[in-house]
Amino acid sequence: MSKRTDLRPAESRGVTDEQTNAAGWVLASVAYTYRTERPEAEVDELSLVTAIGARAYEYAGRSYHGGTSRIARLAHDAAPAVYTGVTRGVFAGELGEAARRFGFEWDDANEPAIPKLPVPGPRRTGESGRVPAPRPEKRAGVPRS
């Protein structure tokens, strides 16, 4: 007789739509990294597996309890096989196609919403480099109380 506290095996649970969407995001994220960082370098299978696992961990809120392993497994199973001599730039296109099969859409909305702009330094006036404090106005003929 089973009790409510008994653990259920993970194989009996189905894959949710959220996990499928997350796997598409993971593949697209890795594809973006491969396309923008060292696109001429050769793809290493171990680095691909590591990147997929890291992105799944990031998606799940940096927690193992957010379905990280299932998302990473889905993404890894959908990723194309790494073949000898393939560059990161070429492989990024193949990862992008795998992400599209999960329903991931490539558009401008996937770019960062807040652009990274340089932070301006402190305002400086005169040679001292200090901003003078506001002074009370002096009125002619009106005594201060």
C-alpha positions in Angstrom: 0.0 0.0 0.0 1.5 3.3 -1.1 1.5 6.4 1.1 1.4 10.0 0.2 5.0 10.5 1.3 6.4 7.8 -1.1 8.6 9.2 -3.8 7.4 8.8 -7.4 10.0 7.9 -10.0 10.8 10.8 -12.4 10.1 8.6 -15.4 6.4 8.6 -14.7 6.1 12.3 -15.1 5.6 13.8 -18.5 7.4 16.8 -20.0 5.6 20.1 -19.5 5.2 22.9 -22.1 7.2 25.1 -19.8 10.1 22.7 -19.9 9.9 22.4 -23.6 10.0 26.2 -24.0 12.9 26.3 -21.6 14.9 23.8 -23.6 14.3 26.0 -26.7 15.5 29.1 -24.7 18.6 27.1 -23.6 19.5 26.1 -27.1 19.0 29.6 -28.4 21.1 31.1 -25.6 24.0 28.7 -26.3 23.6 29.5 -30.1 23.8 33.3 -29.3 27.0 32.7 -27.3 28.6 30.6 -29.9 27.7 33.2 -32.6 29.1 36.2 -30.7 32.1 34.8 -28.7 34.9 33.2 -30.7 32.8 32.0 -33.7 35.9 30.8 -35.6 36.9 28.4 -32.8 36.1 24.7 -33.0 33.2 23.2 -31.0 34.2 20.9 -28.2 31.5 18.4 -27.1 32.3 18.8 -23.5 32.0 22.6 -23.6 28.6 22.2 -25.4 27.3 19.9 -22.6 28.6 22.3 -20.0 27.1 25.3 -21.7 23.7 23.6 -22.0 23.8 22.6 -18.3 24.8 26.0 -17.2 22.0 27.7 -19.2 19.4 25.3 -17.8 20.6 26.0 -14.3 20.4 29.8 -15.0 16.9 29.4 -16.4 15.7 27.5 -13.4 16.7 30.3 -11.1 20.1 28.9 -10.2 18.4 26.0 -8.4 18.4 22.3 -9.0 14.8 22.1 -7.9 13.5 24.1 -10.9 13.7 21.2 -13.3 17.2 21.9 -14.4 18.1 18.3 -15.2 15.1 17.7 -17.3 15.5 20.9 -19.2 19.2 20.2 -19.8 18.4 16.6 -20.9 15.7 17.9 -23.4 18.1 20.5 -24.8 21.0 18.1 -25.1 18.9 15.4 -26.8 17.6 18.0 -29.3 21.1 19.5 -30.0 22.7 18.4 -33.2 25.7 16.0 -33.0 29.1 17.7 -32.9 31.3 16.7 -35.9 35.0 17.2 -36.5 36.1 20.6 -37.7 32.8 22.4 -37.1 33.2 26.0 -35.9 31.1 27.7 -33.2 29.7 30.1 -35.8 28.4 27.3 -38.0 27.2 25.2 -35.1 25.3 28.2 -33.8 23.0 28.1 -36.9 22.3 24.4 -36.2 21.5 25.1 -32.6 19.2 27.9 -33.7 17.3 25.4 -35.9 16.9 23.0 -33.0 15.6 25.9 -30.8 13.0 26.8 -33.5 11.8 23.2 -33.4 10.9 23.8 -29.7 9.0 26.9 -30.7 11.6 29.6 -29.9 11.2 32.7 -32.0 14.1 34.8 -33.1 13.2 38.5 -33.1 14.3 41.8 -31.7 12.4 41.1 -28.4 15.1 38.6 -27.5 17.8 41.3 -27.3 18.5 42.9 -24.0 15.8 45.5 -23.1 18.2 47.9 -21.4 21.2 49.0 -23.4 24.6 49.0 -21.7 25.8 52.6 -21.7 28.9 54.0 -20.0 28.2 55.6 -16.7 29.1 59.3 -16.7 31.7 60.5 -14.1 31.0 63.1 -11.5 30.2 66.7 -12.6 33.1 69.1 -12.2 33.1 72.9 -12.3 36.1 75.1 -12.0 39.6 74.0 -11.2 38.7 72.7 -7.7 36.6 69.8 -9.1 33.8 70.5 -6.6 30.3 71.5 -7.3 29.4 74.5 -5.1 26.5 74.2 -2.7 23.5 76.5 -3.4 23.7 79.7 -1.3 20.8 81.8 0.0 20.1 84.9 -2.1 21.2 88.2 -0.7 18.6 90.8 -1.0 19.6 94.5 -0.9 18.1 96.4 2.0 16.3 93.4 3.6 17.7 92.5 7.0 17.9 88.8 7.9 16.1 87.6 10.9 
